Amino acid sequence: MSTYFVKGKGWRFDFTHKGARETGTWFKTKQEARKKEAERKEEIVNPKPLPQIPIDMAFLELVNKRLDYVKAYHSAGYYRDTCYLAKKWIEEWNGYNCSDISDDMVQDFMLKRSKVSGYTANKDLRYLRIFFNFGIQKRWISINPTAGIAFFPTILSVTNNCRNRCSNNT
């Protein structure tokens, strides 16, 4: 932590912080050298945060990368099921980036799929969550639009079937 003068060149500062040497050179006045030294110490103690680069990718690209992964690491049946579901999603969201797909869009899609059955909609939701979580894990995307969506009830149909069978037996 010293400020000193070098003849013919000017003032400079020199200090060490955690074993690293920090210097600043050739200031016209001693006061200017001390000011820059204090600024440099402040930068070291409180570094400026790096600006975060937004991450995003096209939904189709995410689907293709996930399908490549599934083909390499999972069974043929799982890959076949995933491809079937992915075709439905691509029909719905082909031109979108992953960040453009909102919770409402996913919810609307789930409502359409629930008209087939609750099991179908729940399977779609499970697989969609896996896709978006895969993208987040690989740091390709930052948002999972399926995070707040609840599964559709399926127990009611089973309960109604039991009631119908039980009432027929009596």
PEFENVEN-V315540 format. One record per run of one state. SS is the DSSP state (helix for helix, strand for strand, loop for the rest). FROM is the first residue (numbers start at 1). TO is the last residue. Records with the same first field share a line. If there is no record, write none. Layout:
SS=FROM-TO + FROM-TO
//
This chain:
loop=1-1 + 7-9 + 18-19 + 28-29 + 46-57 + 74-75 + 94-96 + 101-102 + 115-117 + 138-154 + 170-170
strand=2-6 + 10-17 + 20-27 + 58-58 + 97-97
helix=30-45 + 59-73 + 76-93 + 98-100 + 103-114 + 118-137 + 155-169
//
